[in-house]
């Protein structure tokens, strides 16, 4: 039976080489998420039915205002619910939707209820663009590029009041090396070529390496003025 | 009496022994402190495995603490950090698998004898075997092996961060795999 080394390593405990700690996420935001589930608040007294009714109306008004403005839920077509906080954007996978469907070796744009065969409109250099605006005046820009089997996309959402969220798939090019004028993926280098790479690194001429965004992404950035 | 939560106070640091003692008895104030203290550690592991999924770091970090809280009876102060790290690493790997996002790992397969390699785990031999095999590597090759196969860091990223050239890194990984296979063979687990 074949086992992945990475799976075997589930049973290893590392206390030597853990990554340097840093401010990757806000600890307070994590705590609020956990405490909401681990220690739900319970009322300490039981109010009368009338108080409940009045409180419910007041609470509903306040909640609608707060939720409507600060915590309103949005949905990216790519399959994420998006919640904007005051300083945060939270993405929750919802397993619904999608941007591209690959069927019988062809690419179909499927967001916004579409089923458009875009196979002949895209390649590694040429992006496909699609824009939609929903009933809340939120605008969604889509960019698709690549070829069947190696395609990617970007979805960028901008709300009416200017808040942004985006998600993407397969937008980075491979880390390649140029040897004798030819571009190779590091993963495909022979032992001899690896030796050549080492020699070039030591030499004065240096080594040409590249890890750019894919060409269709660069093109889309130019067209749409994205940073 | 108004209870002021640790969050409102900005949190405070508890020693692991005290922290675990309070967590085990279900103290939610200790849970808040625990989260504030260890979020930088847990999120760093998740960020290393899921480098390009920034939008998921916070939720996965929260999942780790919730899992620990739900299994708090198993906590041991002397193993707290390692235990947290293992849960964080495994959660991040599992999440990555659900994305069908292949891990960029080098020759990530070994063939084991028998139909039920799970017996390795049940006998609690596997963690010892891994520890022994990796101890045979020098510190730097071991670090690279752990960065790659444990934390899922690409060879290129790990090599760059360690200041090692890529071909050397690949050689170290190959030796690491061979050492692991020898360890498995000696214990009779290789096919």
HADDOCK unambig.tbl for C-alpha pairs under 7 A between the chains (distance, minus, plus):
assign (segid A and resid 1 and name CA) (segid B and resid 111 and name CA) 5.43 0.50 0.50
assign (segid A and resid 1 and name CA) (segid B and resid 112 and name CA) 5.22 0.50 0.50
assign (segid A and resid 1 and name CA) (segid B and resid 113 and name CA) 6.47 0.50 0.50
assign (segid A and resid 1 and name CA) (segid B and resid 114 and name CA) 6.74 0.50 0.50
assign (segid A and resid 1 and name CA) (segid B and resid 115 and name CA) 6.38 0.50 0.50
assign (segid A and resid 2 and name CA) (segid B and resid 109 and name CA) 6.26 0.50 0.50
assign (segid A and resid 2 and name CA) (segid B and resid 110 and name CA) 5.53 0.50 0.50
assign (segid A and resid 2 and name CA) (segid B and resid 111 and name CA) 4.21 0.50 0.50
assign (segid A and resid 2 and name CA) (segid B and resid 112 and name CA) 5.96 0.50 0.50
assign (segid A and resid 3 and name CA) (segid B and resid 109 and name CA) 5.47 0.50 0.50
assign (segid A and resid 3 and name CA) (segid B and resid 110 and name CA) 5.32 0.50 0.50
assign (segid A and resid 3 and name CA) (segid B and resid 111 and name CA) 6.10 0.50 0.50
assign (segid A and resid 3 and name CA) (segid B and resid 112 and name CA) 6.91 0.50 0.50
assign (segid A and resid 4 and name CA) (segid B and resid 108 and name CA) 5.10 0.50 0.50
assign (segid A and resid 4 and name CA) (segid B and resid 109 and name CA) 4.28 0.50 0.50
assign (segid A and resid 4 and name CA) (segid B and resid 110 and name CA) 6.15 0.50 0.50
assign (segid A and resid 5 and name CA) (segid B and resid 108 and name CA) 5.22 0.50 0.50
assign (segid A and resid 5 and name CA) (segid B and resid 109 and name CA) 5.65 0.50 0.50
assign (segid A and resid 5 and name CA) (segid B and resid 110 and name CA) 6.56 0.50 0.50
assign (segid A and resid 5 and name CA) (segid B and resid 149 and name CA) 6.70 0.50 0.50
assign (segid A and resid 6 and name CA) (segid B and resid 108 and name CA) 6.64 0.50 0.50
assign (segid A and resid 6 and name CA) (segid B and resid 149 and name CA) 4.97 0.50 0.50
assign (segid A and resid 6 and name CA) (segid B and resid 150 and name CA) 6.11 0.50 0.50
assign (segid A and resid 9 and name CA) (segid B and resid 149 and name CA) 6.92 0.50 0.50
assign (segid A and resid 9 and name CA) (segid B and resid 150 and name CA) 5.80 0.50 0.50
assign (segid A and resid 10 and name CA) (segid B and resid 90 and name CA) 6.55 0.50 0.50
assign (segid A and resid 11 and name CA) (segid B and resid 126 and name CA) 6.63 0.50 0.50
assign (segid A and resid 11 and name CA) (segid B and resid 127 and name CA) 5.09 0.50 0.50
assign (segid A and resid 12 and name CA) (segid B and resid 127 and name CA) 5.21 0.50 0.50
assign (segid A and resid 12 and name CA) (segid B and resid 130 and name CA) 6.42 0.50 0.50
assign (segid A and resid 12 and name CA) (segid B and resid 131 and name CA) 6.90 0.50 0.50
assign (segid A and resid 13 and name CA) (segid B and resid 82 and name CA) 5.78 0.50 0.50
assign (segid A and resid 13 and name CA) (segid B and resid 86 and name CA) 6.36 0.50 0.50
assign (segid A and resid 14 and name CA) (segid B and resid 82 and name CA) 6.25 0.50 0.50
assign (segid A and resid 15 and name CA) (segid B and resid 82 and name CA) 6.06 0.50 0.50
assign (segid A and resid 17 and name CA) (segid B and resid 143 and name CA) 6.26 0.50 0.50
assign (segid A and resid 19 and name CA) (segid B and resid 44 and name CA) 6.06 0.50 0.50
assign (segid A and resid 19 and name CA) (segid B and resid 45 and name CA) 6.23 0.50 0.50
assign (segid A and resid 20 and name CA) (segid B and resid 44 and name CA) 6.76 0.50 0.50
assign (segid A and resid 21 and name CA) (segid B and resid 40 and name CA) 5.09 0.50 0.50
assign (segid A and resid 21 and name CA) (segid B and resid 41 and name CA) 5.00 0.50 0.50
assign (segid A and resid 21 and name CA) (segid B and resid 44 and name CA) 5.43 0.50 0.50
assign (segid A and resid 22 and name CA) (segid B and resid 40 and name CA) 5.24 0.50 0.50
assign (segid A and resid 22 and name CA) (segid B and resid 44 and name CA) 6.29 0.50 0.50
assign (segid A and resid 23 and name CA) (segid B and resid 40 and name CA) 5.99 0.50 0.50
assign (segid A and resid 24 and name CA) (segid B and resid 40 and name CA) 6.80 0.50 0.50
assign (segid A and resid 24 and name CA) (segid B and resid 43 and name CA) 6.01 0.50 0.50
assign (segid A and resid 24 and name CA) (segid B and resid 44 and name CA) 6.49 0.50 0.50
assign (segid A and resid 25 and name CA) (segid B and resid 43 and name CA) 6.65 0.50 0.50
assign (segid A and resid 25 and name CA) (segid B and resid 57 and name CA) 6.85 0.50 0.50
assign (segid A and resid 25 and name CA) (segid B and resid 58 and name CA) 5.69 0.50 0.50
assign (segid A and resid 27 and name CA) (segid B and resid 35 and name CA) 6.70 0.50 0.50
assign (segid A and resid 27 and name CA) (segid B and resid 36 and name CA) 5.22 0.50 0.50
assign (segid A and resid 27 and name CA) (segid B and resid 39 and name CA) 5.54 0.50 0.50
assign (segid A and resid 28 and name CA) (segid B and resid 7 and name CA) 6.57 0.50 0.50
assign (segid A and resid 28 and name CA) (segid B and resid 36 and name CA) 6.72 0.50 0.50
assign (segid A and resid 30 and name CA) (segid B and resid 58 and name CA) 6.20 0.50 0.50
assign (segid A and resid 30 and name CA) (segid B and resid 61 and name CA) 6.88 0.50 0.50
assign (segid A and resid 30 and name CA) (segid B and resid 62 and name CA) 5.23 0.50 0.50
assign (segid A and resid 31 and name CA) (segid B and resid 32 and name CA) 6.09 0.50 0.50
assign (segid A and resid 31 and name CA) (segid B and resid 35 and name CA) 5.95 0.50 0.50
assign (segid A and resid 33 and name CA) (segid B and resid 62 and name CA) 6.40 0.50 0.50
assign (segid A and resid 34 and name CA) (segid B and resid 62 and name CA) 5.71 0.50 0.50
assign (segid A and resid 34 and name CA) (segid B and resid 65 and name CA) 6.97 0.50 0.50
assign (segid A and resid 34 and name CA) (segid B and resid 66 and name CA) 5.91 0.50 0.50
assign (segid A and resid 38 and name CA) (segid B and resid 66 and name CA) 6.94 0.50 0.50
assign (segid A and resid 39 and name CA) (segid B and resid 28 and name CA) 6.69 0.50 0.50
assign (segid A and resid 90 and name CA) (segid B and resid 55 and name CA) 6.54 0.50 0.50
assign (segid A and resid 91 and name CA) (segid B and resid 55 and name CA) 5.87 0.50 0.50
assign (segid A and resid 91 and name CA) (segid B and resid 56 and name CA) 6.75 0.50 0.50
assign (segid A and resid 194 and name CA) (segid B and resid 167 and name CA) 6.02 0.50 0.50
